[in-house]
């Protein structure tokens, strides 16, 4: 009985993902590109403006309560794993000009994420972030700059390993 229940659970999950991808493609049109084998869990949200462009590569996986918020451009490469509650924002509120309504005005910069990156829980990726390939980002990190390949980045945003040794 357990195997039968697991089978139906997987079938429902498969169709839920497919339906949501079709919905996003209808809603955002040519501004969204989603590669093969995207998987996500409960609470995954994509928010885009009409000018936003989002590309998600093949074999990406988003855990519970992740969100992508795109006003300009976010490019995510292949084979990335996102832990629970990862948030991606390519925009910031303009708050330092008294003449501008900071609730409705934003400064945007694109985000680029390479291939084979692993993001721990509660990571926030902010505008201007560029992350190359094969990095591990620890829990609670805020990314807001350029990072080369094969880094291990810890919670205080320090690179604690300059080259990850994948053979150990």
ABEGO torsion letter per residue (X at the ends): XAAAAAAAAAAAAAAAAAAAAAAAAAAAEAABBBBBGBBBBBGBBBBBBAABBBBBBBGBBBBBGBBBBBABBBBBBBGBBBBBGBBBBABBBBAABAABBAAABBBBBBBBBBBGBBBBBGBBBBBGBBBBBGBBBBBGBBBABBBBBGBBBBAAGBBABABBBAAX
